[in-house]
């Protein structure tokens, strides 16, 4: 991958958020947001940032400035107006009810070419929002100035609805728009994860934990989707739901039965392998009254249910493997056990590693000969 060298050359210089280098947070962000192709474009911004929110703000500002130099993209929106000439389609009911023809006017409905598109409104609202979250005064001022520039061009400041954004599809040729809009989404999805209805306020530490958990899960899934999908017959799926193998049930059980939703599944028919990955942004080990370090039993029960409940679905599921993947800083765990024909692997990813080593570690995990793998008797 061409961006890896750029990501790794200044690893030692980059800042850190908590104990995780910002450069590695940016690496996770690249994969989580499908932005890997833009990885080497903003190395200078990565170098200058000590917090992820500052980094996203710098990148968003750079993307908006680049887009303003080339003129913002325009789109069409539905408009209605009373005009002295026909434009678009005539609204006969409105024209007649208001007796407009006697005034030499007509009510029209038409599509208006405008710069005030949902994507541009999202960007302006993101600039306004993140300006209140960054610590650096000059960076906050830069965000406000760009938001003001967009406003003077005619872009509204109200955040568009999800439906409006869905209707404003970004074409393949709009790569600059794609980068700008994706970064704007990150402001609300990652930097401001609590900007939703509810009465519970989160502390800064809790917000960071939510951000990193979502970031890690999505990044791992997208990494394997990008790295393995075209290699040796691998197929990658994310967020797949499993059904319980229920044989009989009372009528009301569906309302209270918990669901099963996996994070990531790797499948390779030719290699006869199915790997169910569950990412956990918590410590892999806990302490009990009798043992200093022990694996968390709840996670083991969860993975056991994923593996055993699906055995009748297909041949790959009969001998599927399960991974509990934890991010850590400074330590490494890679242990596997075989239980009733299924490998269950407890493995950690050290987010303090240099970026190249971090990516290579992820690539090596699916290999049979990887450290921690064991021979597990397979069912016939």
C-alpha positions in Angstrom: 0.0 0.0 0.0 1.5 3.3 -1.0 0.4 5.2 2.1 2.0 2.9 4.6 5.5 4.3 4.2 4.3 7.8 4.6 2.3 6.8 7.6 5.3 5.2 9.3 8.2 7.5 8.5 7.4 10.1 11.2 5.8 7.7 13.8 8.2 8.7 16.5 7.4 12.4 16.0 3.6 12.2 16.1 1.6 13.1 19.2 -0.6 10.8 21.1 -4.2 10.7 22.4 -3.9 9.1 25.8 -1.3 6.5 25.2 -2.2 5.8 21.5 -0.2 7.8 18.9 -2.3 10.1 16.9 -0.7 8.7 13.7 -2.2 5.3 14.6 -5.6 6.8 15.4 -5.4 8.4 11.9 -4.5 5.0 10.5 -7.6 3.5 12.1 -9.6 6.4 10.9 -8.5 5.9 7.3 -9.8 2.3 7.3 -12.9 3.0 9.3 -14.0 5.7 6.9 -12.9 4.1 3.7 -10.3 6.9 3.2 -7.3 4.7 2.8 -6.6 6.2 -0.7 -6.2 9.6 0.8 -3.7 8.5 3.5 -0.6 10.3 2.3 -2.2 13.6 1.5 -2.2 15.2 4.9 0.9 14.0 6.7 1.8 17.6 7.8 -1.6 17.9 9.5 -1.0 14.6 11.3 2.3 15.9 12.5 0.9 19.1 14.0 -2.0 17.4 15.9 -1.9 16.1 19.4 -5.6 15.2 19.6 -7.8 13.4 17.1 -10.4 16.2 17.2 -7.6 18.6 16.2 -6.5 16.3 13.4 -10.0 16.0 12.0 -10.4 19.7 12.2 -7.2 20.4 10.3 -8.0 17.8 7.6 -11.5 19.2 7.2 -10.2 22.8 6.9 -7.6 21.7 4.3 -10.2 19.8 2.3 -12.6 22.7 2.3 -9.9 25.2 1.3 -8.9 22.9 -1.6 -12.6 22.7 -2.6 -13.1 26.4 -2.4 -10.2 27.0 -4.8 -11.9 24.9 -7.4 -15.5 26.1 -6.6 -18.0 24.1 -4.6 -20.1 21.6 -6.5 -23.7 22.6 -7.2 -26.9 20.6 -7.3 -30.6 21.0 -7.8 -33.3 21.6 -5.2 -37.1 21.8 -5.5 -38.5 25.3 -5.4 -41.8 27.0 -5.7 -42.4 30.7 -6.5 -44.8 33.2 -8.0 -43.2 34.5 -11.2 -44.0 36.9 -14.1 -43.0 34.2 -16.5 -43.4 30.4 -16.7 -40.5 28.4 -15.2 -40.7 24.7 -14.9 -44.3 23.4 -14.3 -47.3 25.6 -13.6 -49.1 25.0 -10.3 -52.7 25.4 -11.7 -54.4 25.1 -8.3 -52.3 27.8 -6.7 -52.5 30.0 -9.7 -56.3 29.9 -9.9 -57.0 30.1 -6.1 -54.9 33.3 -5.8 -56.2 34.7 -9.1 -52.6 35.3 -10.2 -53.3 35.5 -14.0 -55.1 38.8 -13.6 -51.9 40.1 -11.9 -49.8 38.9 -14.8 -48.2 36.2 -12.7 -48.2 32.5 -12.4 -47.3 30.0 -9.6 -44.5 27.7 -10.7 -42.7 24.6 -9.5 -39.1 24.0 -10.7 -35.7 22.6 -10.0 -33.3 25.3 -9.0 -29.5 25.1 -9.6 -27.9 26.0 -6.2 -24.8 25.8 -4.1 -26.9 25.2 -1.0 -26.8 21.4 -1.3 -27.1 18.9 1.6 -23.4 18.0 1.3 -22.3 21.6 1.5 -24.6 22.3 4.4 -23.2 19.3 6.2 -19.7 20.7 5.8 -20.6 24.1 7.1 -22.4 22.7 10.1 -19.4 20.5 10.8 -17.0 23.4 10.8 -19.3 25.3 13.2 -19.5 22.3 15.5 -15.9 21.3 15.6 -14.8 24.9 16.2 -16.2 24.6 19.7 -14.2 21.4 20.4 -10.7 22.1 19.3 -8.2 23.4 21.9 -6.1 25.5 19.6 -7.4 29.0 19.2 -6.0 29.6 15.7 -7.5 26.3 14.4 -10.9 27.2 15.9 -10.7 30.6 14.2 -9.8 28.9 10.9 -12.9 26.7 11.2 -15.2 29.7 11.9 -13.7 31.7 9.0 -14.3 28.8 6.5 -17.9 28.4 7.8 -18.4 32.1 7.3 -17.0 31.8 3.7 -19.5 29.1 2.9 -22.3 31.1 4.4 -21.5 34.1 2.3 -21.5 31.9 -0.8 -25.1 30.9 0.0 -24.6 27.7 2.0 -27.1 27.3 4.9 -25.9 26.5 8.4 -28.5 24.0 9.4 -27.3 20.4 9.5 -29.2 18.4 6.8 -31.2 15.3 7.6 -30.1 11.8 6.8 -32.7 11.5 4.1 -31.4 14.7 2.4 -27.8 13.4 2.5 -28.9 10.1 1.0 -30.6 11.9 -1.9 -27.4 13.9 -2.5 -25.3 11.1 -3.9 -21.6 11.7 -4.5 -20.3 10.5 -7.9 -17.0 8.7 -8.6 -15.6 11.8 -10.2 -16.2 13.9 -7.0 -13.3 12.6 -5.0 -12.6 16.0 -3.4 -16.3 16.2 -2.3 -16.0 12.6 -1.0 -13.1 13.5 1.2 -14.7 16.7 2.5 -18.0 15.1 3.2 -16.5 12.1 4.9 -14.5 14.2 7.2 -17.6 16.3 8.0 -19.5 13.1 8.9 -16.6 12.2 11.2 -17.1 15.4 13.2 -20.6 14.2 14.2 -19.9 10.4 14.3 -16.5 10.4 16.0 -15.7 13.8 17.6 -19.3 14.5 18.7 -20.7 11.1 19.4 -23.1 12.5 22.1 -24.9 14.9 19.8 -28.1 12.9 19.9 -31.4 13.1 21.9 -31.1 12.0 25.5 -30.6 13.3 29.0 -27.4 11.5 29.9 -24.2 13.5 29.7 -20.9 11.8 29.1 -17.5 12.7 30.5 -14.5 13.3 28.2 -13.1 9.9 29.1 -16.4 8.2 28.2 -16.6 10.1 24.9 -13.1 9.1 24.0 -13.9 5.4 24.8 -17.0 5.4 22.6 -15.1 7.1 19.8 -12.2 4.6 20.0 -14.4 1.6 20.3 -16.4 2.5 17.2 -13.2 3.4 15.3 -11.5 0.2 16.1 -14.4 -2.1 15.2 -15.0 -0.4 11.9 -11.3 -0.1 11.0 -10.6 -3.8 11.5 -13.6 -4.8 9.4 -12.7 -2.5 6.6 -9.0 -3.5 6.7 -9.8 -7.1 6.1 -12.4 -6.2 3.5 -9.7 -4.3 1.6 -6.8 -6.6 2.2 -8.5 -10.0 1.9 -11.4 -9.6 -0.5 -9.3 -10.0 -3.6 -6.8 -12.5 -2.2 -7.1 -16.3 -2.4 -10.9 -16.4 -2.3 -11.6 -14.6 1.0 -15.0 -13.1 1.5 -15.5 -10.5 4.3 -18.8 -9.5 5.9 -19.6 -7.1 8.7 -22.5 -6.8 11.1 -24.0 -10.1 10.1 -26.9 -11.3 12.3 -27.3 -14.9 13.4 -30.5 -16.7 14.3 -30.8 -19.0 17.3 -31.4 -22.6 16.4 -34.8 -22.6 18.1 -36.8 -25.8 17.7 -39.9 -24.9 19.8 -40.8 -21.7 21.5 -43.8 -20.0 23.3 -45.5 -17.1 21.4 -43.9 -14.3 23.4 -40.3 -15.4 23.3 -39.4 -13.3 20.2 -40.1 -10.1 22.0 -37.5 -10.8 24.7 -35.0 -13.1 23.0 -31.6 -11.3 22.5 -30.2 -11.1 19.1 -26.8 -12.2 17.8 -24.8 -9.8 15.7 -21.2 -10.5 14.8 -18.6 -7.8 14.1 -16.7 -9.4 11.3 -16.7 -12.8 9.5 -13.9 -14.0 7.2 -14.8 -16.9 4.9 -12.7 -18.9 2.5 -14.5 -21.8 0.8 -11.4 -23.2 -0.9 -9.4 -23.2 2.3 -12.5 -24.5 4.3 -12.1 -21.7 6.8 -14.6 -19.4 8.6 -13.4 -16.9 11.2 -15.8 -15.1 13.4 -14.1 -11.9 14.8 -15.6 -10.0 17.8 -13.7 -6.8 18.6 -13.6 -5.7 22.2 -12.3 -2.3 23.2 -11.7 -3.4 26.8 -8.9 -5.1 28.7 -8.5 -8.7 27.6 -7.8 -9.9 31.2 -9.5 -9.2 34.5 -8.7 -10.0 38.2 -10.6 -12.3 40.5 -10.2 -13.1 44.2 -8.1 -16.1 43.4 -6.3 -15.2 40.2 -4.3 -12.2 39.3 -5.1 -12.4 35.6 -7.9 -14.3 34.0 -9.8 -14.1 30.7 -13.3 -12.6 30.9 -15.8 -15.4 31.0 -18.6 -13.5 29.4 -16.7 -13.0 26.2 -15.9 -16.7 26.1 -19.6 -17.6 26.5 -20.5 -15.2 23.8 -18.1 -16.6 21.3 -19.1 -20.2 22.2 -22.7 -19.3 21.4 -21.7 -17.8 18.0 -19.8 -20.9 17.0 -22.0 -23.7 18.4 -25.4 -22.2 17.4 -24.5 -22.0 13.7 -23.0 -25.5 13.2 -26.0 -26.8 11.1 -26.0 -23.8 8.7 -23.2 -24.9 6.4 -20.0 -26.9 6.2 -17.8 -23.9 7.0 -19.8 -23.3 10.2 -19.2 -26.8 11.5 -15.5 -26.0 12.2 -15.5 -22.3 12.3 -12.9 -20.4 14.3 -13.6 -17.5 16.7 -11.3 -14.6 17.6 -11.8 -12.2 20.5 -9.7 -9.2 19.3 -8.6 -6.6 21.9 -6.6 -3.4 21.3 -3.9 -2.9 23.9 -0.9 -0.6 24.5 2.5 -2.1 25.4 1.6 -5.8 25.8 0.8 -8.8 23.6 -1.5 -11.8 24.0 -2.1 -14.5 21.5 -3.5 -17.7 23.0 -5.8 -20.3 21.4 -7.8 -23.2 22.7 -9.7 -25.9 20.9 -13.2 -26.6 22.2 -15.5 -29.2 20.5 -13.9 -28.8 17.1 -13.6 -25.0 17.2 -10.5 -22.8 17.7 -11.2 -19.9 20.0 -8.4 -17.4 19.9 -7.7 -14.6 22.3 -5.5 -12.0 20.6 -4.4 -8.5 21.1 -3.3 -5.7 18.8 -0.7 -3.3 20.2 -1.8 0.2 19.2 1.6 1.5 20.2 3.4 -0.3 17.4 4.7 1.6 14.4 2.1 1.8 11.7 3.9 -0.6 9.3 4.2 -3.3 12.1 0.6 -2.7 13.1 -0.7 -3.4 9.6 1.6 -6.4 9.2 0.4 -7.8 12.5 -3.2 -7.6 11.2 -2.2 -9.3 7.9 -0.6 -12.2 9.7 -3.4 -13.0 12.0 -5.5 -15.2 9.5 -2.5 -17.3 8.6 -2.6 -20.9 10.0 1.1 -20.7 11.0 0.6 -17.5 13.0 1.8 -17.6 16.6 -0.9 -18.8 18.8 -2.6 -21.2 16.3 -3.2 -24.8 17.4 -4.2 -28.0 15.7 -7.9 -28.5 16.5 -9.5 -31.9 15.7 -12.2 -31.3 13.0 -15.5 -33.0 12.9 -16.0 -35.4 10.0 
